[in-house]
């Protein structure tokens, strides 16, 4: 089979398409024939070496969708031929095949394409955990999603709107802002405008924002805090550097600043994420937006694109 391999950390071009042996599932494992693999910023950080030492060579990738090609002994929940999405893998998803544990493989509704299925685990899982499990958002509240035209942001917008929240979204390009408008987001701001958060009071009749989901904390955190309502919650999903300056006085509104780490979800929290995702996909309230399908051999281009400012939907690799 063909797979992307990383033999040394570095820029995107260290990823090479190589011929490697086919995979065989052991007991408790599932072999998935990958039809599409999702591309996430975390994989760019890992490839560059920012996550520390990782045994090399390795195949990047966490998200995938495809068809079960074979199952190992003791696997009972899925069967050969099932359409599935992968919530993490054992061998990496940037490949024609990937091995997963049985728990990592989840059913993919028939109305969802493989490319859409490859957008699910990290984007939708992170969005659900950030919005509900960490941000404790409830119907009727106002939620601001920074970078709402990207994979995680779009997932958060869809979860929030389906739950009855008032959504404000930001995007850095006209194309991204139009995408949000097309998704039914009533208030859309340009986050390249340094003053965009000054509109928070007017947009909320002076209350402030109840929950902010932040993708670029190093740029926005100091401006987010004053925009929060009393007892508001700010959930940091992404950051690419340190925050330069904060005013502790902004905390006197008894606001709560926290982070989100999808891997920390266990047990009932994990099952809630998958149940909510499957239900939303099945009833149409969740509609993954695929920004571009890129051939597997062009994984370096995908990593360049994923780190750009003007996010639009989700990038997927197609073997």
Backbone as a ProteinNet text record, in pm:
[ID]
protein_1_A
[PRIMARY]
XXXXXXXXXXXXXXXXXXXXXXXXXXXXXXXXXXXXXXXXXXXXXXXXXXXXXXXXXXXXXXXXXXXXXXXXXXXXXXXXXXXXXXXXXXXXXXXXXXXXXXXXXXXXXXXXXXXXXXXXXXXXXXXXXXXXXXXXXXXXXXXXXXXXXXXXXXXXXXXXXXXXXXXXXXXXXXXXXXXXXXXXXXXXXXXXXXXXXXXXXXXXXXXXXXXXXXXXXXXXXXXXXXXXXXXXXXXXXXXXXXXXXXXXXXXXXXXXXXXXXXXXXXXXXXXXXXXXXXXXXXXXXXXXXXXXXXXXXXXXXXXXXXXXXXXXXXXXXXX
[TERTIARY]
84.5	0	88.3	27.2	98.4	64	165	145.9	243.5	204.5	296	383.5	514.6	608.3	693.1	720.7	807.1	928.4	1045.9	1169.9	1246.1	1219.4	1284.4	1190	1199.1	1114.8	1159.8	1064.7	1101.5	981.7	1007.4	903.8	813.9	702.4	609.7	670.8	775.8	830.6	906.7	917.9	976.6	879.1	753.6	655.3	670.1	691	713.1	612.1	560.9	473.2	558.6	536.8	618.7	531.4	590.3	526.2	567.7	470	497.1	413.1	448.6	371.9	226.8	137.7	-1.4	-10.8	-118.2	-138.3	-230.2	-213.8	-297.7	-344.8	-474.3	-523.3	-493.2	-446.7	-432.2	-564.3	-565.6	-686.2	-731.3	-859.4	-914.3	-892.9	-833.9	-804.6	-891.7	-905.7	-985.2	-899.4	-898.3	-827.4	-927.6	-898.4	-985.9	-918.4	-989	-944.1	-982.5	-882.2	-905	-952.9	-1068.4	-1120	-1088.3	-1069.3	-1032.7	-972.3	-874.8	-808.4	-812.6	-853.9	-860	-723	-704.9	-578.8	-605.8	-528.2	-547.6	-418	-428.5	-307.3	-214.5	-271.9	-187.1	-89.4	-128.5	-39.2	77.4	54.4	164.6	262.5	209.9	297.9	381.6	318.4	390.8	498.5	463.6	559.3	679.6	656.8	765.8	854.1	809.8	888.9	851.4	745.5	706.3	647.4	610.1	552.5	655.4	782.8	887.2	921.8	998.9	1047.8	936.4	921.4	827	903.5	886	959.1	935	1041.1	1035.8	1096.4	1053.9	954.3	812.5	721.4	582.1	492.5	369.8	266.9	178.9	165.6	81.6	-66.3	-146.1	-290.2	-367.4	-480.9	-568.6	-708.2	-754.9	-891.9	-896.5	-996.4	-1012.9	-1155.8	-1194.4	-1321.2	-1298.1	-1370.4	-1352.2	-1438.7	-1390.3	-1465.1	-1381.8	-1445.4	-1374.7	-1330.2	-1197.5	-1141.9	-1123.3	-1097.9	-1078.2	-1085.4	-1119.2	-1122.7	-1042	-981.8	-907.7	-998.2	-940.3	-1015.5	-1070.8	-1185.4	-1251.3	-1321.2	-1317.2	-1391	-1533.4	-1631	-1770.5	-1861.3	-1818.6	-1908.1	-1910.6	-1806.6	-1803.1	-1767.8	-1803.1	-1782.5	-1725.7	-1665.8	-1609	-1716.1	-1681.4	-1774.4	-1847.6	-1838.5	-1906.7	-1842.6	-1926.4	-1878.2	-1851.4	-1731.4	-1692.5	-1611.1	-1604	-1502.7	-1413.9	-1290.9	-1193.3	-1174.9	-1187.5	-1161.4	-1022	-922.4	-784.5	-747.9	-618.8	-571.6	-445.1	-407.7	-283.5	-165.2	-190.5	-80.7	-77.9	-166.5	-170.7	-269.4	-332.2	-439.2	-398.7	-278.9	-235	-183.5	-274.4	-235	-356.2	-331	-441	-509.1	-438.5	-495.2	-453.2	-536.2	-496.7	-553.5	-480.1	-526.5	-583.1	-695.5	-759.6	-794.8	-811.3	-874.7	-1023.6	-1093	-1237	-1308.9	-1264.3	-1329.6	-1309.5	-1202.7	-1175.7	-1262	-1325.1	-1402.5	-1550.1	-1611.4	-1750.3	-1829	-1959.1	-2038.2	-2053.6	-2048.2	-2065.5	-2202.1	-2292.4	-2425.3	-2417.7	-2516.1	-2515.5	-2525.8	-2582.8	-2599.4	-2475.1	-2366.7	-2242.1	-2135.2	-2069.4	-1965.1	-1839.9	-1752.1	-1626.6	-1542.9	-1541.1	-1465.2	-1521.8	-1654.1	-1714.3	-1680.9	-1681.7	-1649.9	-1508.9	-1418.3	-1279.8	-1263.8	-1369.3	-1361.9	-1412.1	-1450.1	-1532.5	-1457.3	-1360.5	-1313.7	-1252.6	-1140.5	-1077.4	-1162.9	-1215	-1295.1	-1424.1	-1507.3	-1636.3	-1620.7	-1527.3	-1502.6	-1451.7	-1357.4	-1304.4	-1412.4	-1491.6	-1596.9	-1698.6	-1741.8	-1840.8	-1783.4	-1661.3	-1601.3	-1582	-1535.2	-1512.9	-1643.8	-1746.2	-1871.9	-1951	-1966.5	-2055.5	-1983.8	-1874.2	-1810.2	-1715.4	-1655.7	-1567.5	-1632.3	-1700.2	-1764.1	-1901.1	-1960	-2089.7	-2196.5	-2195	-2292.2	-2430.9	-2532.1	-2670	-2755.9	-2870.8	-2959.2	-2993	-2997.3	-3028.3	-2907.7	-2791.1	-2670.3	-2612.3	-2527.9	-2455.8	-2316.7	-2282.3	-2153.1	-2078.6	-1954.5	-1866.5	-1765.6	-1761.1	-1665.8	-1564.8	-1441.6	-1334.4	-1290.5	-1255	-1212.4	-1322.1	-1446.1	-1561.9	-1573	-1495.5	-1504	-1413.1	-1331	-1244.3	-1314.6	-1240.7	-1299.9	-1362.9	-1286.1	-1338.7	-1443	-1415	-1507.5	-1642.7	-1643.9	-1770.5	-1847.5	-1775.4	-1841.1	-1905.9	-1835.7	-1890.1	-2013.3	-2008.5	-2124	-2245.7	-2227.2	-2339.6	-2393.9	-2306.4	-2352.8	-2429.8	-2376.6	-2438.4	-2575.4	-2584.2	-2712.1	-2815.4	-2775.6	-2869.5	-2919.7	-2837.9	-2874.7	-2950.7	-2975.6	-3055.2	-2977	-2851	-2769.3	-2762.9	-2739.6	-2719.3	-2571	-2538.3	-2399.7	-2346.7	-2226.8	-2147.7	-2023.4	-1992.9	-1875.4	-1778.6	-1650.2	-1550.8	-1475.7	-1429.4	-1349	-1256.7	-1143.7	-1043.2	-1049.6	-1145.5	-1157.9	-1304.1	-1327.6	-1464.2	-1530.6	-1453.8	-1508.7	-1553.6	-1470.4	-1506.3	-1627.7	-1636	-1751.4	-1879.6	-1867.8	-1984.9	-2029.9	-1933.1	-1966.4	-2048.4	-2007.6	-2080.6	-2222.1	-2233.5	-2365.6	-2453.2	-2395.2	-2470.1	-2512.7	-2435.8	-2468.1	-2572.8	-2617.4	-2720.8	-2670.5	-2541.1	-2487.5	-2534.6	-2607.7	-2668.7	-2571.8	-2462.6	-2365.4	-2227.7	-2160.5	-2029.5	-1933.3	-1816.2	-1716.5	-1588.3	-1513.2	-1381.5	-1277	-1216.4	-1122.2	-985.6	-966.6	-843.1	-854.4	-974.8	-996.7	-966.1	-861.8	-824.9	-937	-1033	-1140.6	-1268.2	-1262.7	-1388.2	-1459.4	-1385.1	-1449.4	-1514	-1488.4	-1555.7	-1704.8	-1744.8	-1886.1	-1963.6	-1894	-1958.8	-2073.2	-2051.3	-2155.9	-2281	-2261	-2375.3	-2448.9	-2373.9	-2435.5	-2511.2	-2483.5	-2547.6	-2628.7	-2666.3	-2744.7	-2677.1	-2545.4	-2468.7	-2429.8	-2478	-2449.3	-2307.1	-2260.7	-2136.7	-2165.6	-2060.6	-2071.6	-2060.8	-2146.9	-2147.4	-2032.4	-2006.8	-1901.7	-1822.5	-1691	-1603.1	-1517.1	-1515.3	-1425.9	-1312.1	-1190.6	-1075.8	-976	-950	-855.7	-715.3	-702.2	-572.2	-556.1	-532.3	-529	-417.5	-306.7	-194.4	-230	-326.2	-366.6	-487	-579.4	-709.8	-741.1	-664.5	-705.7	-727	-634.7	-646	-767.6	-810.9	-929.6	-1057.4	-1045.5	-1162.6	-1218.2	-1129.3	-1173.9	-1271.1	-1242.8	-1339.2	-1472.4	-1473.4	-1595.8	-1689.4	-1641.5	-1723.5	-1825.6	-1940.1	-2040.8	-1995.3	-2061.5	-2036.3	-2060.3	-1970.2	-1973.7	-1957.2	-1898.9	-1873.3	-1760	-1753.3	-1650.1	-1572.5	-1441.2	-1354.8	-1279	-1295.3	-1231.4	-1123.2	-999.9	-887.2	-871.6	-890.7	-876	-739.8	-689.3	-561.6	-481.2	-349.4	-256.5	-124.8	-61	66.4	179.9	159.9	264.4	212.7	296.1	255.8	167.1	91.1	10.6	97.5	97.1	188.3	143.4	13.6	-29.8	-178.3	-212.4	-350.8	-376.2	-500.1	-538	-613.4	-558.5	-628.9	-765.1	-785.8	-914.2	-1028.5	-995.7	-1099.6	-1157.2	-1084.5	-1130.1	-1230.7	-1247.4	-1334.6	-1481.2	-1514.4	-1652.4	-1681.7	-1587.4	-1599.7	-1610.5	-1530.4	-1524.2	-1431.3	-1443.3	-1367.3	-1292.1	-1159.5	-1075.7	-1022.1	-1043.9	-999.2	-950	-892.2	-848.2	-925.8	-903.1	-968.3	-862.3	-875.9	-782.2	-864.8	-889.4	-981.8	-942.3	-813.3	-766	-808.5	-838.7	-879.5	-1021.8	-1099	-1236.6	-1234.1	-1300.3	-1303.9	-1446.3	-1472.7	-1597.5	-1720.6	-1807.5	-1934.4	-1914.3	-1808.9	-1782.1	-1753.2	-1673	-1637.9	-1761.3	-1841.5	-1960.9	-2059.5	-2066.2	-2154.7	-2113	-1982.4	-1933.2	-1976.9	-1955.4	-1990	-2141.1	-2217.3	-2362.9	-2419.1	-2370.4	-2418.7	-2378.7	-2257.7	-2211.9	-2294.6	-2316.8	-2394.7	-2537.3	-2597.9	-2735	-2743.6	-2648.2	-2649.7	-2627.4	-2539.7	-2517.9	-2642.8	-2707.1	-2823.3	-2942.7	-2961.5	-3079.1	-3050.3	-2925	-2891.4	-2855	-2851.9	-2810.7	-2660.1	-2586.2	-2441.8	-2414.9	-2348.4	-2321.4	-2175.7	-2083.8	-1942.3	-1914.2	-1831.4	-1794.2	-1651.8	-1636.6	-1504.8	-1454.7	-1346.7	-1292.5	-1220.8	-1147.3	-1072.5	-1033.5	-1044	-991.8	-857	-753.6	-616.6	-560.8	-497.5	-439.5	-338.5	-334.5	-246	-101.5	-57	81	112.8	8.5	28.8	8.4	35	22.7	104.2	225.3	297.9	218.7	151	69.8	-44	-102.3	-210.5	-161.8	-38.8	15.1	47.3	89	107.4	-27.3	-128.6	-259.8	-325.5	-312	-382.6	-335.5	-214.1	-161	-186.4	-255.4	-285.4	-397.3	-408.5	-506	-649	-667.5	-801.6	-860.7	-899.6	-955.5	-1091.2	-1116.7	-1246.2	-1277.3	-1363	-1398.9	-1279.5	-1286.4	-1186.9	-1111.9	-981.3	-899.4	-896	-908.7	-895.7	-801.3	-731.5	-644.4	-718.9	-706.4	-775	-670.7	-659.3	-561.2	-589.6
-119.2	0	124.7	238.5	365.6	440.3	508	584.2	700.6	808.9	919.7	882.2	903.3	869.4	991.4	1006	1113.1	1047.8	1068.9	1010.9	1110.1	1239.3	1341.9	1459.9	1530.1	1646.4	1761.4	1846.6	1961	2022.7	2089.2	2155.4	2050.9	2093.9	1997.2	1899.7	1941.4	1851.9	1732.1	1720.7	1598.3	1481.4	1509.2	1401.8	1344.3	1213.4	1146.5	1033.1	1020.3	908.6	786.8	678.4	558.8	434.5	330	198.5	123.6	79.2	8.5	-118.2	-215.5	-341	-318	-401.9	-398.2	-430.9	-384.1	-403.2	-522.3	-583.6	-696.5	-672.5	-681.7	-654.1	-767	-730.8	-824.6	-832.3	-909.9	-924.1	-786.8	-758.4	-632.1	-514.9	-540.7	-433.1	-442.7	-327.4	-317.5	-255.2	-316.1	-261.3	-184.5	-56.3	28.9	64	40.2	88.4	235.4	323.3	467	523.9	591.3	661.4	811.1	861.9	1002.4	1016.8	1107.3	1133.1	1282.5	1319.9	1460.1	1516.8	1645.6	1715.2	1818.5	1812.1	1899.3	1973	2094.3	2167.8	2089.7	2009.7	1935.7	1845	1794.8	1706.9	1784.2	1911	1995.8	2022.2	2042.3	2064.2	1939.8	1821.9	1697.2	1677	1699	1682.2	1774.6	1894	1990.5	1962.9	1873.2	1841.4	1920.7	2001	2084.1	2003.3	1879.9	1795.6	1702.4	1729.8	1649	1526.6	1440.6	1321.8	1220	1175.3	1070.9	970.1	839.9	739.9	759	754.6	772.2	650.7	624.1	697.1	670.9	762.4	744	799.3	754.5	805.8	902.1	1027.2	1122.4	1090.2	1161.5	1157.7	1090.5	1152.3	1101.3	1067.8	1141.6	1128.9	1056.3	971.3	900.1	851.5	819.9	752.5	652.5	543.1	440.4	319.9	205.2	80.2	-20.5	-94.1	-197.9	-306.5	-327.9	-427.6	-563.1	-561.6	-686.4	-655.1	-756.5	-739.3	-850.7	-818.5	-917.4	-997.5	-1096.2	-1177	-1088.6	-1127.3	-1060.2	-930.1	-891.1	-773.1	-815.5	-750.9	-790.8	-676.9	-551.6	-438	-392.5	-419.2	-381.9	-503.7	-494.4	-608.9	-563	-656.4	-625.7	-565.2	-455.5	-387.7	-271.3	-253.5	-141.9	-8.4	93.9	231.1	289.9	345.8	392.9	521.5	592.6	696.8	658.5	703.3	668.5	784.6	755.2	853.2	826	856.2	821.2	688.3	666.1	540.3	495.1	370.2	314.9	338.9	353.4	356.3	481.9	578.6	700.1	688.6	799.8	795.7	843.7	903.9	949.4	828.8	740.2	613.7	549.2	446.5	373.2	279.7	242.3	158.7	214.4	190.4	226	123.8	99.9	10.9	92.9	47.6	113.6	9.5	53.8	-32.1	-36.5	-135.2	-143.4	-19.2	35.6	152.4	277.9	281.4	399.3	405.3	296.4	289.7	311.4	407.2	443.3	441.7	411.1	401.9	536.9	536.2	655.9	648.3	743.3	738.9	739.5	676.5	663.8	798.2	900.2	1030.6	1118	1062.7	1137.5	1076.7	1160	1110	1073.3	998	962.9	1087.7	1181.9	1304.5	1380.1	1386.4	1448.3	1368.3	1237.3	1152.5	1173.5	1210.2	1234.4	1364.7	1445.7	1572.7	1560.6	1442.3	1433.3	1433.7	1346.9	1322.7	1446.2	1494.9	1608.7	1735.2	1772.5	1895.2	1888.5	1790	1783.9	1740.1	1650.1	1611.2	1727.2	1804	1920.4	2025.6	2050.4	2151.1	2114.5	1990.5	1948.6	1960.6	1911.6	1918.3	2063.4	2148.7	2288.8	2358.9	2335.8	2408.2	2360	2229.6	2176	2124.9	2051.2	1988	2080.3	2177.1	2274.1	2411.5	2456.3	2586.8	2588.7	2471.4	2456.9	2548.2	2563	2646.9	2584	2669.3	2621.8	2700.4	2646.3	2716.4	2856.9	2950.6	3088	3176.5	3117	3197.1	3242.7	3345.7	3395.4	3335.1	3274.7	3208.3	3276	3314.3	3368.2	3261.2	3229	3130.4	3203	3215.1	3272.5	3169.8	3216.2	3123.7	3026.2	3077.7	2990.3	2927	2971.9	2913.6	2792.2	2760.4	2643.8	2518.1	2408.7	2280	2276.8	2310.4	2310.4	2419.8	2537.1	2648.4	2618.8	2561.4	2529.4	2424.5	2325.8	2225.2	2289.3	2384	2452.2	2534.1	2602	2679.6	2589.1	2474.4	2384.7	2324.9	2284	2233	2341.2	2463.2	2571.2	2608.6	2621.5	2657.6	2548.6	2422.2	2312.4	2309.2	2359.8	2358.1	2483.2	2575	2691.6	2808	2820.1	2932.9	3039.7	3162.4	3271.3	3273	3265.1	3246.8	3371.8	3411.4	3511.9	3440.7	3456.9	3392.2	3492.8	3459.5	3543.9	3463.2	3533.5	3472.1	3577.8	3534.1	3627.6	3657.4	3597.6	3623.4	3645.3	3714.2	3735.9	3603.1	3511.9	3379.9	3307.1	3315.4	3251.2	3315	3447.7	3515.7	3483.8	3468.5	3430.9	3289.1	3200.6	3063.8	3065.9	3148.5	3157	3211.5	3312.6	3365.9	3259.2	3180.7	3074.1	2965.5	2949.9	2851	2903.1	3026	3080.6	3153.9	3188.6	3263.7	3409.1	3461.3	3593.8	3710.6	3692	3799.7	3746.4	3809.4	3764.4	3882.6	3864.3	3969.9	3929.3	4028.5	4010.2	4014.4	3897.7	3898.4	3955.5	3997.8	4070.9	4217.6	4261.6	4398	4400.9	4472.7	4472.9	4518	4590.4	4645.4	4561.7	4442.2	4370.4	4335.6	4310.6	4273.6	4392	4511.6	4628.1	4628.6	4542.4	4531.9	4440.9	4378.5	4279	4337.5	4454.9	4514	4545	4605.2	4639.4	4514.9	4409.8	4288.4	4210.3	4237.8	4162.7	4252.3	4370.7	4465.9	4497	4506.9	4546.9	4435.7	4314.1	4203.7	4151	4142.4	4071.7	3930.2	3859.6	3725.7	3620.6	3520	3417.1	3317.6	3274.7	3175.2	3217.1	3218.4	3243.9	3120.2	3071.8	2963.2	3026	3014	3088	2995.5	3022.7	2942.5	3002.2	3131.3	3198.4	3282.7	3216.2	3284.4	3387.4	3363.2	3457.1	3593.5	3597.7	3723.6	3787	3704.3	3756.5	3752.6	3677.5	3654	3783.5	3877.3	4002.7	4082.9	4066	4136.9	4059.7	3927.6	3845.5	3873.2	3886.4	3895	4010.6	4132.7	4240.8	4220.1	4137.1	4115.2	4014	3942.1	3841.5	3903.7	3837.9	3876.4	3832	3880.9	3831.3	3680.7	3608.4	3461.9	3396.3	3470	3414.1	3313.2	3233	3128.9	3144.7	3135.4	3144.1	3012.5	2945.8	2816.1	2831.1	2805.7	2814.6	2681.6	2687	2568.2	2566.5	2684	2689.8	2812.3	2799.4	2910.6	2875.4	2976.1	2953.4	3030.5	3076.8	3151.3	3204	3277.7	3330.3	3453.3	3478.7	3599.3	3708.4	3826.1	3932.1	4003.8	4034.7	4114.9	4094.3	4075.3	4063.2	4158.8	4201.1	4281.5	4194.2	4168.6	4086.1	4141.9	4271.4	4330.6	4272.1	4222.4	4163.2	4035.9	3977.6	3854.2	3879.7	4005.2	4035	4009.6	3988	3953.3	3806	3739.5	3597	3512.9	3551	3472	3353.8	3258.6	3134.6	3114	3098	3071.5	2929.5	2849.6	2710.7	2669.7	2553.2	2498.4	2372.7	2320	2195.5	2099.8	1972.6	1869.3	1744.8	1718.4	1612.8	1477.6	1450.5	1322.2	1299.4	1406.4	1392.8	1341.2	1342.2	1291.8	1140.1	1091.2	947.5	905.6	777.5	721.9	788	836.6	895.2	1020.7	1097.8	1217.2	1177.8	1075.9	1029.9	977.3	898.7	845	955.2	1060.2	1172.9	1241.9	1258.4	1320.1	1239.8	1109.7	1026.3	1020	1011.4	1003.8	1131.9	1246.7	1374.8	1393.5	1350.2	1362.6	1275.6	1150.6	1059.6	1110.5	1158	1208.1	1330.2	1423	1543.9	1516.3	1420.7	1382.6	1318	1234.1	1159.9	1251	1351.2	1437.7	1564	1582.2	1692.3	1823	1828.3	1952.4	1971	1863.6	1870.8	1839.3	1934.1	1918.9	1956.8	1861.5	1893.3	1959.6	2063.8	2138.2	2098.3	2037.3	1999.4	2113.6	2176.9	2288.2	2246	2134.3	2086.6	1941.7	1863.8	1727.5	1730.3	1682.3	1689.8	1548	1515	1381.8	1352.4	1227.8	1187.4	1228.2	1217.3	1251.1	1397.9	1481.6	1624.6	1665.3	1574.7	1605.6	1728.6	1750.6	1873.1	2000.2	2003.4	2120.8	2137.7	2026.4	2033.7	2094.4	2061.9	2116.8	2265.8	2307.7	2451.4	2523.5	2466	2530.3	2535.5	2428.4	2420.1	2527	2579.2	2679.1	2821.9	2837.1	2970.9	3034.1	3165.4	3238.7	3223.4	3211.7	3215.3	3075.3	3018.4	2883.8	2880.8	2771.9	2752.6	2603.5	2562.5	2423.1	2337.1	2210.5	2113.6	2056.5	2043.2	1979.4	1829.2	1753.1	1608.3	1558.6	1452	1382.1	1261.2	1240.6	1128.7	1034.9	910.4	815.9	782
0	0	0	-31.5	-28.7	100	153.4	276.7	279.1	343.2	369.2	487.2	473	581.2	614.9	742.5	791.8	856.9	799	852.1	938.8	920.7	1001.5	1015.6	1128.7	1150.6	1060.1	1024.3	942.8	874.6	762.8	684.9	615.8	557.7	499	399.2	328.9	226.6	283.4	417.3	473.2	460.5	429.8	411	270.6	263.4	135.7	117	-4.2	-36.2	-67.7	6.9	-7.2	-18.2	-75.1	-77.4	49.3	127.9	253.2	255.2	342.2	347.5	388.8	334.7	377.3	525.7	587.7	730.6	757.1	873	914.8	1057.1	1083.4	1219	1316.9	1435.3	1545.2	1620.9	1726.8	1808.2	1858.3	1846.5	1893.4	1799.4	1683	1588.6	1463	1396.6	1275	1165.3	1048.4	933.3	847.7	824.6	746	614.3	504.5	374.5	366.5	369	380.5	247.4	252.3	135.1	141.6	262.9	282.2	421.5	432.6	560.5	589.7	709.6	746.9	778.9	752.2	780.5	889.8	997.9	1113.4	1147.3	1203	1240.6	1333.6	1424.5	1518.5	1444.9	1328.8	1253.6	1193.7	1162.4	1116.1	1229.6	1351.3	1466.2	1494.9	1487.7	1512.2	1406	1279.8	1170.5	1183.5	1236.3	1250.7	1371.7	1461.7	1579.8	1703.4	1695.9	1809.1	1923.1	1899	2003.9	2066.2	2043.6	2104.9	2022.4	2083.4	2014.1	1995.1	1872.7	1835.8	1752	1778.4	1699.5	1550.6	1473.4	1329.5	1259.9	1138.1	1058.5	1108.6	1074.7	1111.6	1001.1	1003.5	913.6	992.1	949.1	1022.5	1006.1	1083	1063.5	1174.3	1209.5	1314.7	1264.2	1165	1117.4	984.3	969	842.2	830.2	708.2	682.6	570.9	577.7	476.5	504.4	459.7	469.6	547	636.1	710.9	613.4	607.1	515.6	582.2	713.8	788.2	936.8	1014.9	1160.1	1225.2	1339.8	1415.3	1506.9	1571.1	1666.7	1777.8	1830.2	1942.9	1904.3	1777.6	1733.3	1700.9	1764.9	1747	1702.2	1722.8	1700.3	1554.2	1478.9	1337.6	1254	1126.3	1037.9	903.8	834.6	703.6	613.3	545.3	456.1	519.1	650.5	716.6	677.6	657.5	639.5	778	797.4	930	919.5	1032.8	1048.4	1164.8	1160.8	1262.9	1359.4	1487.3	1592.8	1648	1564.9	1596.8	1533.6	1515.5	1456.4	1529.6	1503.7	1559.4	1467.5	1338.1	1240.7	1155.6	1180.6	1100.7	985.8	952.2	851.7	713.3	697.6	565.5	486.9	452	389.8	325.2	246.2	183.3	281.9	389.5	494.9	630.2	731.8	868.1	964.7	1071.6	1177.6	1292.1	1346.7	1460.1	1565.5	1689	1786.4	1754.1	1807	1781.8	1833.3	1946.5	2005	1920.6	1840	1757.9	1632.8	1596.9	1473	1504.5	1435.2	1459.5	1328.7	1334.7	1210.8	1142.8	1010.5	929.7	862.8	893.5	831.5	679.6	615.8	471	399.3	466.7	401.9	411.6	465.7	483.9	393.3	313.7	223.5	301.9	237.6	303.3	331.9	239.8	264.1	383.7	396.1	513.6	639.1	628.9	744	794.7	703.8	744.3	820.5	827.2	899.7	1042.9	1087.5	1207.6	1339.9	1358.9	1494.5	1560.2	1510.3	1577.5	1566.7	1449	1444.1	1525	1500.4	1568.6	1714.2	1740.3	1878.7	1961.9	1907.2	1978	1997.9	1894.9	1904.3	2011.8	2014.5	2114.5	2254.6	2271.7	2405	2449	2359	2393.4	2428	2349.1	2365.3	2486.8	2500.6	2603.1	2727.8	2709.4	2823.9	2898	2829	2893.9	2904.5	2798.7	2799.4	2864.6	2886	2952.6	2892.8	2762.2	2693.2	2700.3	2711.4	2720	2621.3	2582.6	2489.5	2538.1	2443.3	2474.8	2496.4	2517.7	2538.3	2404.8	2414.4	2297.4	2294.9	2182.7	2165.6	2051.2	2077.9	1974.2	1935.2	1807.7	1756.1	1669.7	1718.9	1638.4	1533.2	1414.5	1309.3	1273.2	1263.8	1248.3	1111	1013.1	879.2	861.9	963.3	957.3	1005.5	1014.6	1048.9	1186.7	1291.2	1427.3	1444.3	1388.7	1401.4	1340.2	1220.4	1155.1	1234.3	1289.1	1371.7	1493.8	1557.3	1674.7	1638.7	1524.7	1478.3	1463	1401.1	1376.1	1505.2	1596.7	1725.8	1802.2	1803.6	1880	1823.2	1692.4	1631	1654.1	1645.8	1667.5	1811.7	1905.2	2046.9	2089.9	1997.7	2031.2	2088	2051.1	2095.5	1986.7	2028.6	1934.1	1899.5	1772.3	1729.5	1660.7	1702.4	1631.9	1579.7	1453.3	1396.4	1339.7	1340.7	1276.1	1170.9	1068.3	962.9	904.5	851.1	802.5	655.2	583.4	439.7	404.8	294.6	249.1	215	157.5	123.5	249.5	355.4	480.7	545	539.3	597.7	521.1	389.9	311.4	346	369.3	411.1	539.6	635.2	761.3	739.1	655.8	625.7	560.8	470.5	404.3	503.2	612.4	715.4	813.3	795.2	880.8	1002.5	1006.9	1120.1	1107	1205.5	1188.9	1202.2	1277	1298	1262.7	1167.3	1120.8	1123.5	1186.2	1196.1	1125.2	1084	1022.3	1133.2	1164.1	1276.6	1240.7	1115.3	1084.6	1124.3	1158.1	1206.8	1356	1400.4	1542.5	1634.6	1580.7	1664.2	1658.9	1602.9	1581.8	1712.5	1819.8	1945.7	2015.9	1968.1	2024.9	1992	1900.4	1864.4	1959.1	2055.4	2140.9	2222	2281.3	2365	2283.6	2166.8	2083.1	2035.9	2002.4	1949.9	2056	2184.1	2292.5	2385.1	2337.6	2416.5	2550.2	2545.1	2660.8	2756.5	2735.9	2828.7	2814.9	2694.3	2667.9	2620.5	2582.8	2523.9	2634	2629	2733	2717.7	2595.9	2571.3	2447.9	2459	2344.5	2320.9	2198.3	2158.1	2078.6	2129.8	2079.3	2010	1881.7	1802.5	1800.1	1824.4	1820.4	1946.9	2057.7	2187	2196.7	2128.8	2139.7	2082.2	1990.7	1929.7	1999.2	2045.9	2085.6	2234.4	2313	2451.4	2528.9	2516.8	2592	2549.3	2424.2	2376	2404.1	2418.3	2447.2	2586.6	2683.5	2822.8	2847.1	2800.4	2822.8	2750.9	2646	2568.9	2634	2735.7	2801.3	2895.3	2907	3004.8	3144.1	3246.1	3381.5	3384.4	3449.3	3456.4	3319.5	3224.2	3092.8	3095.5	2990.8	2980.7	2850.4	2860.3	2743.2	2731.6	2619.7	2598	2491.4	2529.2	2436.5	2364	2232.5	2148.9	2080.3	2042.6	1972.7	2010.5	2001.1	2024.9	1957.5	1899.6	1829.8	1893.3	2014.6	2083.1	2215.7	2289.8	2420	2407.4	2512.8	2522.3	2583.6	2522.1	2564.4	2690.9	2700.9	2814.9	2841.7	2969	3011.9	3127.6	3144.6	3259.2	3358.2	3477	3575.3	3613.9	3597.4	3633.1	3550.5	3430.1	3346.7	3408.8	3503.2	3567.1	3678.1	3718.8	3832.4	3801.6	3673.7	3637.7	3665.4	3733.5	3764.9	3638.7	3541.7	3419.3	3439.4	3349.2	3359.1	3228	3238	3121.5	3134.1	3032.4	3036.1	2898.2	2889.3	2761.7	2729.6	2612.1	2572.4	2519.1	2560.5	2519.6	2490.5	2363.3	2324.6	2382.3	2391	2441.9	2586.1	2659	2798.9	2813.4	2706.7	2714	2729.5	2832.9	2860.7	2893.9	2887.4	2935.5	2878.1	2967.8	2925.3	2841.4	2869.5	2788	2644	2626.2	2491.9	2418.7	2489.2	2427	2390.8	2474	2443.3	2313.9	2293.8	2171.1	2048.5	2053.2	1937.8	1916.1	2025.1	2011.7	1951.5	1998.8	1947.6	1801.7	1766.4	1628.1	1535.2	1573.9	1488.8	1472.2	1581.1	1573.5	1483.2	1497.8	1416.2	1269	1239.4	1099.9	1041.3	1119.9	1071.4	1046.7	1134.8	1118.5	1038.1	997	907	973.8	1107.6	1172.7	1166.8	1148.3	1127.4	980	912.2	769.1	743.5	756.1	738.8	604.3	609.4	489	450.1	335.5	284.2	197	240.7	164.9	38.9	48	-69.1	-48.4	-154.6	-157.4	-227.9	-160.6	-211.1	-225.7	-337.2	-351.3	-240.5	-197.2	-87.9	-114.1	-236.8	-270.5	-246	-237.9	-217.4	-72	19	162	203	148.7	185.8	154.1	40.6	7.6	107.3	148.9	246.8	377.6	419	543.5	530.4	413.9	392.3	404.6	342.1	337.9	474.5	552.9	681	778.7	758.8	850.6	803.2	690.6	641.7	723	716	796	745.7	615.6	557	546.6	660.9	662.8	594.4	522.4	457.7	460.8	551.6	561.1	602.4	569.3	611.6	492.1	505.9	402.5	425.3	316.6	326.8	219.3	252.4	157.5	102	-27.2	-91.5	-152.7	-101.3	-157.4	-303.6
[MASK]
+++++++++++++++++++++++++++++++++++++++++++++++++++++++++++++++++++++++++++++++++++++++++++++++++++++++++++++++++++++++++++++++++++++++++++++++++++++++++++++++++++++++++++++++++++++++++++++++++++++++++++++++++++++++++++++++++++++++++++++++++++++++++++++++++++++++++++++++++++++++++++++++++++++++++++++++++++++++++++++++

